[in-house]
Amino acid sequence: MSTIKERLKALGLTLPKAAAPVANYVPFVRAGSLVVISGQICFGADGAIAAEHKGKVGGSVSAEAGKEAARLCALNVLAQLEAAVGDLDRAVVQCIRLGGFINAAPGFSAVAGVMNGASDLMVELLGDRGRHARSTVGVAELPLDAAVEVEALFEVR
């Protein structure tokens, strides 16, 4: 079985540096065998949000760009998880839950498809350990005008 880093490389991806919080919270909390990852927005590898990932999905942001933004959020979630536990291959037992917040234009209801960007990547990288429960909601605004934000809960060793 290939490692998470090998799967990332095969997909042409790398984990970004874990982002610092933008307000008064911590990026993750570990409680026993659980790690809760605070909401991660769609920062790219350069630590910035690309113009195509800013704004409202179904408005200035296409559903496809929203899905890409959700994928970036998932990468940022995994970067935080790596900061919390070190070796992802050894530590991750299961992705238990993802929560997705889509900065949705009025009337845009296809939020589940956008969130699939994060869910699909979690399964691509973690295999069956990446299968999770999920909630996805459309919201009026997100920090820094991000198109998507994703939070997570993992079981770890």
N, C-alpha and C positions, 0 to 999 in steps of 0.2 A: 504494500500500500504506500502511495506517495505521501509525503508530508504536506502540511498546509503551505509551507514556503515554496515547495516544488509546484503545487497546484497554482499558487499565485503567479509564479514565474511562467508557467505554461499558458496562463491567461493574459500575460503581459502586464501583470499588476505587481505592486509592492505595497506593503503596509506603510502608511505615512507615520510620521512622528506623532505620538499621542498629543492631541490638542490641549492647551491650557483652558481652564474654565473661563467663560466670558462674563461671569457674575459670581455671586456669593454661594457657591456650591463646590462639591468635590466631583471629579470626573468619574469615580467609581467608589463603591463601598463593598468590602468583602465581609461577609458574616458567615462563619463556618465554611460550609461547602458551596455557598452561593456568592455570586458576584453580580451586583446591580450596576449597570453602566448608565450613567446619565445621558440624556438626549445628546446625540451627536449630529451636527449639521454637515452639509455637503462640501466640506473643505476638500480641495484637490491636493495633489502631491506638493504643490507650492505653498500650501497653508492658506490659500485664498479661495473664495467662492467665485467660480467662473460666471461670466455674465449670463450664459445660457441656463444657469442654475439659480438665478435670482429672480424673484417675483412669483406670480401666481400660476400654478399649473392649470391649464385650460384657458389661460389668458396669454400673458407674454411668454410663458414657458410651455412648450409642447408636452404632451403626455410622455413621449419618448425621452425627452430631456429630463423630465421628472423621474422617470425610471432610472436613468443614468445617475441622477442626483441621489436617489435612494441607494444605489449600489455604492456610491462614494461614502454615504453615511455608514453603510455596513462595514466598509474598510476602516473607517474611523472608530467604529464600535470595537472591531477586532484589535486595533492599535491600543485602545484603552484596556482591553482585556489582557493583551500581552504585557502592558505596563503593570497590571495587577497581579499576574500569575507567572510571568516569565514564559517558559516554553509552552506554546499553545498545544502542540501535539501531545505532550505528556499530561498537561493539566486539564484540558477541556473534556468533561464527561458528556455534557449535553447543552445545546442552546435550548433553553426552556421557553422563552417568550421574546418576541419583538413587539414593540409598540411603534407605530408609524404615525407621523403628523404631516399632512400634506397641506401646504399653503395653497388652498384651492380658490379659484375664481368662482364667483357666484354661479350656481347651476352646474358646476363640474362635479360629477358624482363617481367618476371612474377611478377613485382613489386606491382601490384594491389592486388594480393593474399597475399603478405607479409603485406601490409598496412591494410588488413582486421583484423589483430590482434588488432590494435588500434580501428578501427571502430566498430568491434563486441563488444569489451569491453565497449565502450562508450554507446552503446545501451543496453547492459546487465545491466549496472549500472544506467543509467538515463532513460531507457524506451524511449518513444517517444521524450522526451527532448534531447536524445542523437543522434537522427537522424540528419545528417549534410551533407553539401556539402563537396567536397574533391578534392584535387589534390595530385597526387603521381608521383614522378620522381625518376629515377635512377641517382645516382651521382657517381663521380669518387672517392671521399674521404669524410669522415666525421670526426669531432673532436674526438680525443682519439681513433681513429680507430673503432668507434661504427658502428654497422651494420645498425642501423636505428635511425632517428631523426624525431620527430613529433612536429609541432607547432599547435596552436589552437586559435579560436576566439569564445567567449561565450557572450550571452546576459544574464545579471544578474539584480536582483532587488537591 
